[in-house]
Amino acid sequence: MDDSPGAPHEPPHDRPSHDEAWFSALFDAHSRALYSYFVRRLPDGGRASDAEDLAAEVLATAWRRRGDVPDGAELPWLYRTAGYVLANHRRKMRALPVAVVPDEPDDVDPATFAAVDDAVRSVLARLSPRDRRILLLVAWDGLSGDDLAQVLGVSRGGADAALSRARARLRDAWDAHEQAVDA
């Protein structure tokens, strides 16, 4: 292998811990969670085949980039990748001018996500995409602490603070909704 500056470096795909057995265990442990992640976020629960295809795309990415998947934090890495896969899927579904494409993926669209309660949908729609994403990763996907931090790409303290702020804004939005209903 050429170690000179500018020489292409092979990604660490040949790590013994990230072999076919590792991927098989990853698939068995997390494929259902990925499928559920997409079902909850696709319009009207999505078609099962769409959720399966998107989950497969995330798993294929995990195999291709297996050297980048951190040991012990596989699920947060998969969820973060799933957020990007879902954002790309949504962009394919509608024409958007490039200037409108968000920098951060918003993996929850309140007009189409699978919440049946109109009040919850209305309150969540009042929140920013980031706040919705944080709250739903915790509520729907069971993430917290270090896993949430990894999905968001921030420190543990940053994730805790973001969750606390999102919860406070959710309480404020809920109170505003309740006052509007009572008026």
Residue, then its C-alpha position, 0 to 999 in steps of 0.5 A: m500500500d502506498d502511504s505517500p501524501g495524496a495516495p488513495h487510502e482504502p476504507p477499513h472494510d476489512r476489520p475482522s469485527h465488521d465481517e459477514a457475521w457482524f453484519s448478520a448480527l446487525f441485521d438481526a438486531h436492528s432490521r425490525a427497528l429500521y422498518s418500524y422507523f420508516v413505517r411511522r414516518l411514511p405518509d399514512g404508514g406508507r406501503a410496506s414495500d416502501a418501508e422495506d426498501l428504505a430499511a434495506e437501503v440503510l442496511a446496504t449503506a451500513w455494509r458499504r460503510r461498515g468501517d464507519v459504523p461505531d462498535g456499540a453504537e450501531l443503532p444510533w448510526l443506523y437511525r442517523t443514516a435513516g434520517y438522510v435516506l428518508a429525506n432523500h426519499r421525500r425529495k424524490m417524491r416532490a419537486l423542490p427548488v434547490a434553495v428550499v432543500p433543508d440543510e438538516p434532514d427533517d424525518v417527520d412531516p406533520a402533514t403525513f406522519a402516522a399520528v392519529d390524534d389531530a391534537v398531537r399532530s397540531v401541536l407537533a406541527r407548531l414545533s421546529p423540524r429539529d424539535r419534532r425529530i428529537l421528541l420522536l426519536v425519544a418517544w417512538d424510537g426509544l433513544s436517549g442519552d449517548d444514542l440520541a447525541q450520536v444521531l444528532g451529531v452533538s455531545r451528550g450534554g448537547a443532546d440532553a439540552a436539546l431534548s430539554r428545550a424541545r420538551a419545554r417548547l412542546r409543553d408551551a405549544w400544548d398549553a397554547h393549543e389547550q387555550a385555543v380549544d378552551a376559548 
